[in-house]
């Protein structure tokens, strides 16, 4: 399953899409594009209106960054599980190289920002709001569960959000299951915290190596991971003549190279941290789930130490509009607009299998994200960019859990 790609093996098509979204593309132009422009104008208008409200600058920026993030995810198909599956099943390393590109760009950007904010990282303080969490066996378990949830449901949480904008039949059930998984995570948090998390160390590489040493070590690790992938790159795909000569079509209808999407994700992550906070998509889901669980009497009377950790905070939200809520909303709406413009909005009625896999996979995603204090975006992406060891540990466990679940699912015929 992980053997070397044959030299003449045809590469994946540039317009590849998951089976659940396969179908005839809508024509470029006409009503879909007009609706996409209307959605984009609505997002811009909402951001402008928010910026004029008292304390609305942060909300406006959150909406804008979410829209940019959703557009980039949809155009480049930036999905942690899909890229991992492409490597394991098809032997195509391009997607994983895109993820490594995102991490490299974000690491460099964060190093500049953190160096300006905290010139001396050797003290006891941690950088403000950075996703730096405890490292221990519970984090490994959370990452593995999250990875298994990706394999069962077909995507990570961020990809389910942008595919919600594409009309995915699985995404609504996966996100519903994610909320239930958070509630389950709250129920199991206290024994896990008392048994392990409370004593787990919070490791920040710049504190021990300095910014230069941390950046050099992290980039060296990424280079070591990228080297064997670069050697497995397939031959460039043949592209229709004229297709690359139309910039609008290249941006709005053609699939972006994942490495380009990765660089954009790294840049967005840096700018978002500079102006608003680290990238993450589960704080709002977790906070609303915690609120609902409390109202239904499903929440423990006390969640030991939970609110003292960094990461995608799951505090109960009283406000209707929150930065992470607007970020997620902008992500979904921008992905919807991008899918309309590209002819990739293909809603379908869910089958029982899609609903079941979405709910079960979402349950694992939610439990892993709650217990790991974030998901593939918050804990892995933003964590590694900030120099957190917890990001690397969560990532390794996540990819191992996803790979093991995929292997078992394909052996049993339960997963494609």
LOMAR-977633 format. One record per residue (C-alpha): residue number from 0; residue in three letters; x negated, y, z negated. Coordinates in steps of 0.05 Angstrom, whole numbers, plus 5000, padded with zeros to 4 digits. Layout:
<pts>
@num: NUM, residu: ALA, u: X, v: Y, w: Z
...
</pts>
This chain:
<pts>
@num: 0, residu: UNK, u: 5000, v: 5000, w: 5000
@num: 1, residu: UNK, u: 4941, v: 5046, w: 4990
@num: 2, residu: UNK, u: 4896, v: 5021, w: 5045
@num: 3, residu: UNK, u: 4859, v: 5066, w: 5093
@num: 4, residu: UNK, u: 4899, v: 5096, w: 5150
@num: 5, residu: UNK, u: 4888, v: 5063, w: 5217
@num: 6, residu: UNK, u: 4852, v: 5109, w: 5265
@num: 7, residu: UNK, u: 4907, v: 5109, w: 5316
@num: 8, residu: UNK, u: 4966, v: 5109, w: 5268
@num: 9, residu: UNK, u: 5015, v: 5163, w: 5288
@num: 10, residu: UNK, u: 5021, v: 5219, w: 5237
@num: 11, residu: UNK, u: 5087, v: 5237, w: 5206
@num: 12, residu: UNK, u: 5127, v: 5286, w: 5248
@num: 13, residu: UNK, u: 5121, v: 5359, w: 5229
@num: 14, residu: UNK, u: 5196, v: 5364, w: 5219
@num: 15, residu: UNK, u: 5201, v: 5303, w: 5174
@num: 16, residu: UNK, u: 5256, v: 5306, w: 5123
@num: 17, residu: UNK, u: 5280, v: 5256, w: 5071
@num: 18, residu: UNK, u: 5330, v: 5204, w: 5094
@num: 19, residu: UNK, u: 5385, v: 5236, w: 5054
@num: 20, residu: UNK, u: 5377, v: 5299, w: 5096
@num: 21, residu: UNK, u: 5368, v: 5266, w: 5163
@num: 22, residu: UNK, u: 5415, v: 5287, w: 5217
@num: 23, residu: UNK, u: 5424, v: 5332, w: 5276
@num: 24, residu: UNK, u: 5396, v: 5402, w: 5266
@num: 25, residu: UNK, u: 5441, v: 5462, w: 5272
@num: 26, residu: UNK, u: 5424, v: 5508, w: 5331
@num: 27, residu: UNK, u: 5377, v: 5565, w: 5316
@num: 28, residu: UNK, u: 5417, v: 5629, w: 5314
@num: 29, residu: UNK, u: 5490, v: 5645, w: 5308
@num: 30, residu: UNK, u: 5531, v: 5638, w: 5245
@num: 31, residu: UNK, u: 5480, v: 5599, w: 5203
@num: 32, residu: UNK, u: 5427, v: 5653, w: 5213
@num: 33, residu: UNK, u: 5477, v: 5708, w: 5199
@num: 34, residu: UNK, u: 5497, v: 5674, w: 5134
@num: 35, residu: UNK, u: 5423, v: 5665, w: 5116
@num: 36, residu: UNK, u: 5411, v: 5739, w: 5127
@num: 37, residu: UNK, u: 5471, v: 5755, w: 5084
@num: 38, residu: UNK, u: 5444, v: 5712, w: 5027
@num: 39, residu: UNK, u: 5375, v: 5744, w: 5033
@num: 40, residu: UNK, u: 5407, v: 5814, w: 5032
@num: 41, residu: UNK, u: 5448, v: 5794, w: 4971
@num: 42, residu: UNK, u: 5386, v: 5771, w: 4934
@num: 43, residu: UNK, u: 5349, v: 5836, w: 4952
@num: 44, residu: UNK, u: 5409, v: 5877, w: 4930
@num: 45, residu: UNK, u: 5416, v: 5839, w: 4864
@num: 46, residu: UNK, u: 5341, v: 5849, w: 4850
@num: 47, residu: UNK, u: 5347, v: 5923, w: 4865
@num: 48, residu: UNK, u: 5409, v: 5930, w: 4820
@num: 49, residu: UNK, u: 5375, v: 5892, w: 4763
@num: 50, residu: UNK, u: 5313, v: 5936, w: 4767
@num: 51, residu: UNK, u: 5356, v: 5997, w: 4751
@num: 52, residu: UNK, u: 5387, v: 5967, w: 4689
@num: 53, residu: UNK, u: 5358, v: 5978, w: 4619
@num: 54, residu: UNK, u: 5305, v: 5925, w: 4610
@num: 55, residu: UNK, u: 5321, v: 5897, w: 4678
@num: 56, residu: UNK, u: 5252, v: 5899, w: 4709
@num: 57, residu: UNK, u: 5233, v: 5830, w: 4683
@num: 58, residu: UNK, u: 5300, v: 5802, w: 4706
@num: 59, residu: UNK, u: 5291, v: 5833, w: 4775
@num: 60, residu: UNK, u: 5221, v: 5805, w: 4783
@num: 61, residu: UNK, u: 5243, v: 5737, w: 4759
@num: 62, residu: UNK, u: 5297, v: 5735, w: 4813
@num: 63, residu: UNK, u: 5247, v: 5757, w: 4866
@num: 64, residu: UNK, u: 5194, v: 5707, w: 4846
@num: 65, residu: UNK, u: 5246, v: 5652, w: 4844
@num: 66, residu: UNK, u: 5269, v: 5669, w: 4914
@num: 67, residu: UNK, u: 5198, v: 5669, w: 4940
@num: 68, residu: UNK, u: 5184, v: 5603, w: 4906
@num: 69, residu: UNK, u: 5247, v: 5571, w: 4934
@num: 70, residu: UNK, u: 5232, v: 5595, w: 5004
@num: 71, residu: UNK, u: 5161, v: 5567, w: 5002
@num: 72, residu: UNK, u: 5184, v: 5501, w: 4973
@num: 73, residu: UNK, u: 5237, v: 5491, w: 5027
@num: 74, residu: UNK, u: 5193, v: 5512, w: 5085
@num: 75, residu: UNK, u: 5134, v: 5470, w: 5065
@num: 76, residu: UNK, u: 5172, v: 5411, w: 5033
@num: 77, residu: UNK, u: 5130, v: 5421, w: 4971
@num: 78, residu: UNK, u: 5151, v: 5363, w: 4928
@num: 79, residu: UNK, u: 5106, v: 5326, w: 4880
@num: 80, residu: UNK, u: 5140, v: 5259, w: 4888
@num: 81, residu: UNK, u: 5148, v: 5262, w: 4964
@num: 82, residu: UNK, u: 5075, v: 5279, w: 4975
@num: 83, residu: UNK, u: 5053, v: 5223, w: 4928
@num: 84, residu: UNK, u: 5100, v: 5173, w: 4962
@num: 85, residu: UNK, u: 5074, v: 5194, w: 5031
@num: 86, residu: UNK, u: 5004, v: 5176, w: 5008
@num: 87, residu: UNK, u: 5023, v: 5110, w: 4976
@num: 88, residu: UNK, u: 5072, v: 5085, w: 5029
@num: 89, residu: UNK, u: 5050, v: 5118, w: 5093
@num: 90, residu: UNK, u: 4977, v: 5132, w: 5077
@num: 91, residu: UNK, u: 4986, v: 5206, w: 5094
@num: 92, residu: UNK, u: 4944, v: 5249, w: 5047
@num: 93, residu: UNK, u: 4964, v: 5318, w: 5073
@num: 94, residu: UNK, u: 5017, v: 5330, w: 5020
@num: 95, residu: UNK, u: 4972, v: 5313, w: 4962
@num: 96, residu: UNK, u: 4919, v: 5360, w: 4991
@num: 97, residu: UNK, u: 4972, v: 5414, w: 4990
@num: 98, residu: UNK, u: 4983, v: 5402, w: 4916
@num: 99, residu: UNK, u: 4908, v: 5406, w: 4903
@num: 100, residu: UNK, u: 4906, v: 5471, w: 4944
@num: 101, residu: UNK, u: 4961, v: 5500, w: 4899
@num: 102, residu: UNK, u: 4922, v: 5482, w: 4836
@num: 103, residu: UNK, u: 4856, v: 5510, w: 4864
@num: 104, residu: UNK, u: 4888, v: 5576, w: 4883
@num: 105, residu: UNK, u: 4924, v: 5581, w: 4817
@num: 106, residu: UNK, u: 4862, v: 5564, w: 4777
@num: 107, residu: UNK, u: 4823, v: 5620, w: 4810
@num: 108, residu: UNK, u: 4880, v: 5670, w: 4801
@num: 109, residu: UNK, u: 4892, v: 5652, w: 4728
@num: 110, residu: UNK, u: 4817, v: 5658, w: 4713
@num: 111, residu: UNK, u: 4818, v: 5730, w: 4737
@num: 112, residu: UNK, u: 4881, v: 5748, w: 4698
@num: 113, residu: UNK, u: 4860, v: 5713, w: 4634
@num: 114, residu: UNK, u: 4791, v: 5742, w: 4638
@num: 115, residu: UNK, u: 4820, v: 5812, w: 4640
@num: 116, residu: UNK, u: 4870, v: 5798, w: 4583
@num: 117, residu: UNK, u: 4823, v: 5758, w: 4537
@num: 118, residu: UNK, u: 4750, v: 5772, w: 4554
@num: 119, residu: UNK, u: 4728, v: 5726, w: 4498
@num: 120, residu: UNK, u: 4766, v: 5660, w: 4498
@num: 121, residu: UNK, u: 4725, v: 5629, w: 4442
@num: 122, residu: UNK, u: 4770, v: 5651, w: 4385
@num: 123, residu: UNK, u: 4831, v: 5617, w: 4355
@num: 124, residu: UNK, u: 4882, v: 5654, w: 4398
@num: 125, residu: UNK, u: 4914, v: 5625, w: 4461
@num: 126, residu: UNK, u: 4932, v: 5667, w: 4522
@num: 127, residu: UNK, u: 5002, v: 5697, w: 4518
@num: 128, residu: UNK, u: 5059, v: 5651, w: 4541
@num: 129, residu: UNK, u: 5011, v: 5603, w: 4576
@num: 130, residu: UNK, u: 5035, v: 5531, w: 4580
@num: 131, residu: UNK, u: 4983, v: 5498, w: 4535
@num: 132, residu: UNK, u: 5012, v: 5440, w: 4496
@num: 133, residu: UNK, u: 4992, v: 5384, w: 4448
@num: 134, residu: UNK, u: 4954, v: 5325, w: 4477
@num: 135, residu: UNK, u: 4971, v: 5255, w: 4452
@num: 136, residu: UNK, u: 5008, v: 5190, w: 4466
@num: 137, residu: UNK, u: 5076, v: 5224, w: 4467
@num: 138, residu: UNK, u: 5053, v: 5269, w: 4524
@num: 139, residu: UNK, u: 5031, v: 5207, w: 4563
@num: 140, residu: UNK, u: 5098, v: 5174, w: 4550
@num: 141, residu: UNK, u: 5135, v: 5237, w: 4572
@num: 142, residu: UNK, u: 5094, v: 5243, w: 4636
@num: 143, residu: UNK, u: 5105, v: 5169, w: 4653
@num: 144, residu: UNK, u: 5180, v: 5176, w: 4641
@num: 145, residu: UNK, u: 5183, v: 5238, w: 4684
@num: 146, residu: UNK, u: 5146, v: 5203, w: 4740
@num: 147, residu: UNK, u: 5193, v: 5143, w: 4736
@num: 148, residu: UNK, u: 5251, v: 5192, w: 4741
@num: 149, residu: UNK, u: 5221, v: 5222, w: 4803
@num: 150, residu: UNK, u: 5216, v: 5154, w: 4836
@num: 151, residu: UNK, u: 5287, v: 5134, w: 4818
@num: 152, residu: UNK, u: 5320, v: 5199, w: 4837
@num: 153, residu: UNK, u: 5275, v: 5214, w: 4896
@num: 154, residu: UNK, u: 5247, v: 5281, w: 4874
@num: 155, residu: UNK, u: 5220, v: 5323, w: 4817
@num: 156, residu: UNK, u: 5266, v: 5375, w: 4785
@num: 157, residu: UNK, u: 5240, v: 5433, w: 4827
@num: 158, residu: UNK, u: 5251, v: 5394, w: 4891
@num: 159, residu: UNK, u: 5322, v: 5375, w: 4869
@num: 160, residu: UNK, u: 5335, v: 5449, w: 4860
@num: 161, residu: UNK, u: 5312, v: 5468, w: 4930
@num: 162, residu: UNK, u: 5347, v: 5408, w: 4960
@num: 163, residu: UNK, u: 5411, v: 5430, w: 4925
@num: 164, residu: UNK, u: 5406, v: 5489, w: 4972
@num: 165, residu: UNK, u: 5399, v: 5441, w: 5030
@num: 166, residu: UNK, u: 5463, v: 5404, w: 5012
@num: 167, residu: UNK, u: 5429, v: 5342, w: 4984
@num: 168, residu: UNK, u: 5482, v: 5292, w: 4959
@num: 169, residu: UNK, u: 5435, v: 5266, w: 4904
@num: 170, residu: UNK, u: 5411, v: 5333, w: 4875
@num: 171, residu: UNK, u: 5475, v: 5352, w: 4836
@num: 172, residu: UNK, u: 5476, v: 5284, w: 4801
@num: 173, residu: UNK, u: 5401, v: 5287, w: 4787
@num: 174, residu: UNK, u: 5408, v: 5357, w: 4756
@num: 175, residu: UNK, u: 5468, v: 5334, w: 4715
@num: 176, residu: UNK, u: 5428, v: 5274, w: 4691
@num: 177, residu: UNK, u: 5370, v: 5321, w: 4675
@num: 178, residu: UNK, u: 5415, v: 5360, w: 4627
@num: 179, residu: UNK, u: 5436, v: 5295, w: 4594
@num: 180, residu: UNK, u: 5363, v: 5275, w: 4590
@num: 181, residu: UNK, u: 5347, v: 5339, w: 4552
@num: 182, residu: UNK, u: 5402, v: 5322, w: 4502
@num: 183, residu: UNK, u: 5372, v: 5253, w: 4493
@num: 184, residu: UNK, u: 5304, v: 5285, w: 4484
@num: 185, residu: UNK, u: 5330, v: 5329, w: 4428
@num: 186, residu: UNK, u: 5357, v: 5267, w: 4394
@num: 187, residu: UNK, u: 5290, v: 5232, w: 4396
@num: 188, residu: UNK, u: 5245, v: 5292, w: 4383
@num: 189, residu: UNK, u: 5241, v: 5292, w: 4307
@num: 190, residu: UNK, u: 5214, v: 5220, w: 4299
@num: 191, residu: UNK, u: 5164, v: 5230, w: 4355
@num: 192, residu: UNK, u: 5142, v: 5297, w: 4327
@num: 193, residu: UNK, u: 5132, v: 5270, w: 4257
@num: 194, residu: UNK, u: 5096, v: 5207, w: 4282
@num: 195, residu: UNK, u: 5048, v: 5238, w: 4332
@num: 196, residu: UNK, u: 5061, v: 5307, w: 4361
@num: 197, residu: UNK, u: 5051, v: 5346, w: 4296
@num: 198, residu: UNK, u: 4979, v: 5320, w: 4292
@num: 199, residu: UNK, u: 4962, v: 5324, w: 4366
@num: 200, residu: UNK, u: 4908, v: 5374, w: 4385
@num: 201, residu: UNK, u: 4923, v: 5433, w: 4431
@num: 202, residu: UNK, u: 4863, v: 5434, w: 4478
@num: 203, residu: UNK, u: 4846, v: 5495, w: 4520
@num: 204, residu: UNK, u: 4785, v: 5487, w: 4565
@num: 205, residu: UNK, u: 4762, v: 5560, w: 4566
@num: 206, residu: UNK, u: 4757, v: 5559, w: 4490
@num: 207, residu: UNK, u: 4703, v: 5506, w: 4495
@num: 208, residu: UNK, u: 4671, v: 5519, w: 4563
@num: 209, residu: UNK, u: 4685, v: 5593, w: 4576
@num: 210, residu: UNK, u: 4723, v: 5617, w: 4637
@num: 211, residu: UNK, u: 4667, v: 5602, w: 4686
@num: 212, residu: UNK, u: 4654, v: 5532, w: 4658
@num: 213, residu: UNK, u: 4728, v: 5515, w: 4656
@num: 214, residu: UNK, u: 4739, v: 5539, w: 4727
@num: 215, residu: UNK, u: 4678, v: 5502, w: 4753
@num: 216, residu: UNK, u: 4698, v: 5437, w: 4719
@num: 217, residu: UNK, u: 4770, v: 5441, w: 4743
@num: 218, residu: UNK, u: 4750, v: 5457, w: 4815
@num: 219, residu: UNK, u: 4699, v: 5401, w: 4813
@num: 220, residu: UNK, u: 4754, v: 5353, w: 4791
@num: 221, residu: UNK, u: 4799, v: 5377, w: 4847
@num: 222, residu: UNK, u: 4743, v: 5370, w: 4897
@num: 223, residu: UNK, u: 4730, v: 5299, w: 4874
@num: 224, residu: UNK, u: 4803, v: 5283, w: 4884
@num: 225, residu: UNK, u: 4806, v: 5317, w: 4951
@num: 226, residu: UNK, u: 4744, v: 5284, w: 4981
@num: 227, residu: UNK, u: 4773, v: 5214, w: 4993
@num: 228, residu: UNK, u: 4838, v: 5246, w: 5017
@num: 229, residu: UNK, u: 4802, v: 5288, w: 5069
@num: 230, residu: UNK, u: 4770, v: 5226, w: 5097
@num: 231, residu: UNK, u: 4839, v: 5195, w: 5108
@num: 232, residu: UNK, u: 4869, v: 5253, w: 5147
@num: 233, residu: UNK, u: 4905, v: 5228, w: 5209
@num: 234, residu: UNK, u: 4895, v: 5257, w: 5278
@num: 235, residu: UNK, u: 4929, v: 5325, w: 5288
@num: 236, residu: UNK, u: 5000, v: 5318, w: 5314
@num: 237, residu: UNK, u: 5016, v: 5340, w: 5384
@num: 238, residu: UNK, u: 5058, v: 5402, w: 5383
@num: 239, residu: UNK, u: 5105, v: 5424, w: 5439
@num: 240, residu: UNK, u: 5075, v: 5479, w: 5481
@num: 241, residu: UNK, u: 5104, v: 5547, w: 5463
@num: 242, residu: UNK, u: 5127, v: 5524, w: 5395
@num: 243, residu: UNK, u: 5068, v: 5556, w: 5360
@num: 244, residu: UNK, u: 5072, v: 5619, w: 5402
@num: 245, residu: UNK, u: 5137, v: 5641, w: 5370
@num: 246, residu: UNK, u: 5121, v: 5669, w: 5301
@num: 247, residu: UNK, u: 5193, v: 5674, w: 5278
@num: 248, residu: UNK, u: 5207, v: 5602, w: 5294
@num: 249, residu: UNK, u: 5141, v: 5580, w: 5262
@num: 250, residu: UNK, u: 5160, v: 5616, w: 5197
@num: 251, residu: UNK, u: 5234, v: 5602, w: 5194
@num: 252, residu: UNK, u: 5247, v: 5537, w: 5231
@num: 253, residu: UNK, u: 5183, v: 5496, w: 5236
@num: 254, residu: UNK, u: 5156, v: 5458, w: 5177
@num: 255, residu: UNK, u: 5097, v: 5494, w: 5145
@num: 256, residu: UNK, u: 5033, v: 5455, w: 5133
@num: 257, residu: UNK, u: 5035, v: 5434, w: 5060
@num: 258, residu: UNK, u: 4966, v: 5464, w: 5048
@num: 259, residu: UNK, u: 4995, v: 5532, w: 5067
@num: 260, residu: UNK, u: 5053, v: 5521, w: 5021
@num: 261, residu: UNK, u: 5004, v: 5501, w: 4966
@num: 262, residu: UNK, u: 4964, v: 5565, w: 4973
@num: 263, residu: UNK, u: 5028, v: 5605, w: 4971
@num: 264, residu: UNK, u: 5051, v: 5568, w: 4908
@num: 265, residu: UNK, u: 4984, v: 5583, w: 4874
@num: 266, residu: UNK, u: 4990, v: 5657, w: 4892
@num: 267, residu: UNK, u: 5062, v: 5661, w: 4868
@num: 268, residu: UNK, u: 5042, v: 5626, w: 4803
@num: 269, residu: UNK, u: 4987, v: 5677, w: 4790
@num: 270, residu: UNK, u: 5030, v: 5738, w: 4805
@num: 271, residu: UNK, u: 5089, v: 5710, w: 4765
@num: 272, residu: UNK, u: 5044, v: 5699, w: 4704
@num: 273, residu: UNK, u: 5015, v: 5769, w: 4712
@num: 274, residu: UNK, u: 5083, v: 5804, w: 4714
@num: 275, residu: UNK, u: 5135, v: 5757, w: 4682
@num: 276, residu: UNK, u: 5108, v: 5691, w: 4656
@num: 277, residu: UNK, u: 5084, v: 5622, w: 4679
@num: 278, residu: UNK, u: 5123, v: 5585, w: 4732
@num: 279, residu: UNK, u: 5173, v: 5535, w: 4704
@num: 280, residu: UNK, u: 5243, v: 5511, w: 4722
@num: 281, residu: UNK, u: 5268, v: 5475, w: 4660
@num: 282, residu: UNK, u: 5272, v: 5529, w: 4606
@num: 283, residu: UNK, u: 5342, v: 5549, w: 4628
@num: 284, residu: UNK, u: 5366, v: 5477, w: 4638
@num: 285, residu: UNK, u: 5338, v: 5458, w: 4570
@num: 286, residu: UNK, u: 5365, v: 5519, w: 4534
@num: 287, residu: UNK, u: 5435, v: 5511, w: 4562
@num: 288, residu: UNK, u: 5434, v: 5436, w: 4547
@num: 289, residu: UNK, u: 5413, v: 5451, w: 4476
@num: 290, residu: UNK, u: 5469, v: 5502, w: 4470
@num: 291, residu: UNK, u: 5520, v: 5451, w: 4496
@num: 292, residu: UNK, u: 5494, v: 5395, w: 4452
@num: 293, residu: UNK, u: 5499, v: 5440, w: 4391
@num: 294, residu: UNK, u: 5571, v: 5459, w: 4408
@num: 295, residu: UNK, u: 5589, v: 5385, w: 4415
@num: 296, residu: UNK, u: 5554, v: 5365, w: 4351
@num: 297, residu: UNK, u: 5502, v: 5324, w: 4387
@num: 298, residu: UNK, u: 5442, v: 5364, w: 4364
@num: 299, residu: UNK, u: 5400, v: 5347, w: 4302
@num: 300, residu: UNK, u: 5408, v: 5396, w: 4246
@num: 301, residu: UNK, u: 5335, v: 5416, w: 4254
@num: 302, residu: UNK, u: 5285, v: 5405, w: 4311
@num: 303, residu: UNK, u: 5219, v: 5400, w: 4275
@num: 304, residu: UNK, u: 5165, v: 5445, w: 4304
@num: 305, residu: UNK, u: 5196, v: 5448, w: 4373
@num: 306, residu: UNK, u: 5201, v: 5523, w: 4378
@num: 307, residu: UNK, u: 5129, v: 5534, w: 4356
@num: 308, residu: UNK, u: 5099, v: 5503, w: 4419
@num: 309, residu: UNK, u: 5081, v: 5535, w: 4485
@num: 310, residu: UNK, u: 5115, v: 5511, w: 4548
@num: 311, residu: UNK, u: 5184, v: 5514, w: 4579
@num: 312, residu: UNK, u: 5219, v: 5537, w: 4516
@num: 313, residu: UNK, u: 5288, v: 5508, w: 4503
@num: 314, residu: UNK, u: 5314, v: 5561, w: 4455
@num: 315, residu: UNK, u: 5389, v: 5573, w: 4453
@num: 316, residu: UNK, u: 5407, v: 5630, w: 4500
@num: 317, residu: UNK, u: 5458, v: 5682, w: 4481
@num: 318, residu: UNK, u: 5449, v: 5726, w: 4542
@num: 319, residu: UNK, u: 5486, v: 5710, w: 4607
@num: 320, residu: UNK, u: 5426, v: 5731, w: 4650
@num: 321, residu: UNK, u: 5358, v: 5705, w: 4630
@num: 322, residu: UNK, u: 5291, v: 5709, w: 4667
@num: 323, residu: UNK, u: 5287, v: 5634, w: 4678
@num: 324, residu: UNK, u: 5360, v: 5629, w: 4697
@num: 325, residu: UNK, u: 5351, v: 5682, w: 4750
@num: 326, residu: UNK, u: 5287, v: 5648, w: 4773
@num: 327, residu: UNK, u: 5324, v: 5583, w: 4784
@num: 328, residu: UNK, u: 5383, v: 5618, w: 4816
@num: 329, residu: UNK, u: 5338, v: 5655, w: 4864
@num: 330, residu: UNK, u: 5302, v: 5590, w: 4880
@num: 331, residu: UNK, u: 5366, v: 5553, w: 4899
@num: 332, residu: UNK, u: 5396, v: 5611, w: 4939
@num: 333, residu: UNK, u: 5332, v: 5625, w: 4977
@num: 334, residu: UNK, u: 5325, v: 5551, w: 4994
@num: 335, residu: UNK, u: 5397, v: 5553, w: 5018
@num: 336, residu: UNK, u: 5382, v: 5613, w: 5063
@num: 337, residu: UNK, u: 5318, v: 5581, w: 5089
@num: 338, residu: UNK, u: 5355, v: 5515, w: 5104
@num: 339, residu: UNK, u: 5410, v: 5552, w: 5141
@num: 340, residu: UNK, u: 5360, v: 5590, w: 5184
@num: 341, residu: UNK, u: 5322, v: 5527, w: 5200
@num: 342, residu: UNK, u: 5384, v: 5485, w: 5215
@num: 343, residu: UNK, u: 5369, v: 5441, w: 5156
@num: 344, residu: UNK, u: 5431, v: 5453, w: 5114
@num: 345, residu: UNK, u: 5464, v: 5385, w: 5119
@num: 346, residu: UNK, u: 5513, v: 5372, w: 5063
@num: 347, residu: UNK, u: 5537, v: 5300, w: 5057
@num: 348, residu: UNK, u: 5585, v: 5262, w: 5013
@num: 349, residu: UNK, u: 5545, v: 5222, w: 4961
@num: 350, residu: UNK, u: 5547, v: 5147, w: 4960
@num: 351, residu: UNK, u: 5552, v: 5108, w: 4895
@num: 352, residu: UNK, u: 5479, v: 5090, w: 4900
@num: 353, residu: UNK, u: 5458, v: 5163, w: 4908
@num: 354, residu: UNK, u: 5501, v: 5184, w: 4849
@num: 355, residu: UNK, u: 5475, v: 5128, w: 4806
@num: 356, residu: UNK, u: 5402, v: 5138, w: 4823
@num: 357, residu: UNK, u: 5410, v: 5213, w: 4813
@num: 358, residu: UNK, u: 5441, v: 5205, w: 4744
@num: 359, residu: UNK, u: 5391, v: 5152, w: 4720
@num: 360, residu: UNK, u: 5331, v: 5187, w: 4750
@num: 361, residu: UNK, u: 5354, v: 5254, w: 4723
@num: 362, residu: UNK, u: 5362, v: 5224, w: 4653
@num: 363, residu: UNK, u: 5288, v: 5203, w: 4656
@num: 364, residu: UNK, u: 5268, v: 5270, w: 4685
@num: 365, residu: UNK, u: 5304, v: 5309, w: 4630
@num: 366, residu: UNK, u: 5277, v: 5266, w: 4574
@num: 367, residu: UNK, u: 5206, v: 5271, w: 4601
@num: 368, residu: UNK, u: 5211, v: 5346, w: 4612
@num: 369, residu: UNK, u: 5239, v: 5359, w: 4543
@num: 370, residu: UNK, u: 5189, v: 5314, w: 4507
@num: 371, residu: UNK, u: 5130, v: 5338, w: 4549
@num: 372, residu: UNK, u: 5150, v: 5412, w: 4540
@num: 373, residu: UNK, u: 5158, v: 5422, w: 4615
@num: 374, residu: UNK, u: 5160, v: 5387, w: 4682
@num: 375, residu: UNK, u: 5114, v: 5381, w: 4743
@num: 376, residu: UNK, u: 5117, v: 5456, w: 4752
@num: 377, residu: UNK, u: 5114, v: 5481, w: 4680
@num: 378, residu: UNK, u: 5069, v: 5430, w: 4645
@num: 379, residu: UNK, u: 5028, v: 5405, w: 4704
@num: 380, residu: UNK, u: 5022, v: 5463, w: 4752
@num: 381, residu: UNK, u: 5023, v: 5522, w: 4704
@num: 382, residu: UNK, u: 4986, v: 5483, w: 4651
@num: 383, residu: UNK, u: 4927, v: 5463, w: 4695
@num: 384, residu: UNK, u: 4923, v: 5534, w: 4724
@num: 385, residu: UNK, u: 4917, v: 5561, w: 4653
@num: 386, residu: UNK, u: 4862, v: 5511, w: 4635
@num: 387, residu: UNK, u: 4905, v: 5466, w: 4591
@num: 388, residu: UNK, u: 4883, v: 5394, w: 4582
@num: 389, residu: UNK, u: 4957, v: 5377, w: 4571
@num: 390, residu: UNK, u: 4970, v: 5393, w: 4645
@num: 391, residu: UNK, u: 4918, v: 5342, w: 4668
@num: 392, residu: UNK, u: 4943, v: 5288, w: 4621
@num: 393, residu: UNK, u: 5016, v: 5299, w: 4639
@num: 394, residu: UNK, u: 4999, v: 5298, w: 4713
@num: 395, residu: UNK, u: 4960, v: 5233, w: 4710
@num: 396, residu: UNK, u: 5015, v: 5199, w: 4670
@num: 397, residu: UNK, u: 5068, v: 5227, w: 4717
@num: 398, residu: UNK, u: 5035, v: 5202, w: 4781
@num: 399, residu: UNK, u: 5021, v: 5134, w: 4748
@num: 400, residu: UNK, u: 5094, v: 5128, w: 4726
@num: 401, residu: UNK, u: 5119, v: 5148, w: 4794
@num: 402, residu: UNK, u: 5072, v: 5100, w: 4830
@num: 403, residu: UNK, u: 5087, v: 5042, w: 4784
@num: 404, residu: UNK, u: 5162, v: 5052, w: 4789
@num: 405, residu: UNK, u: 5159, v: 5059, w: 4865
@num: 406, residu: UNK, u: 5118, v: 4994, w: 4870
@num: 407, residu: UNK, u: 5166, v: 4956, w: 4826
@num: 408, residu: UNK, u: 5227, v: 4986, w: 4862
@num: 409, residu: UNK, u: 5200, v: 4967, w: 4931
@num: 410, residu: UNK, u: 5182, v: 4897, w: 4907
@num: 411, residu: UNK, u: 5253, v: 4886, w: 4881
@num: 412, residu: UNK, u: 5287, v: 4921, w: 4939
@num: 413, residu: UNK, u: 5317, v: 4974, w: 4895
@num: 414, residu: UNK, u: 5277, v: 5032, w: 4923
@num: 415, residu: UNK, u: 5259, v: 5047, w: 4995
</pts>
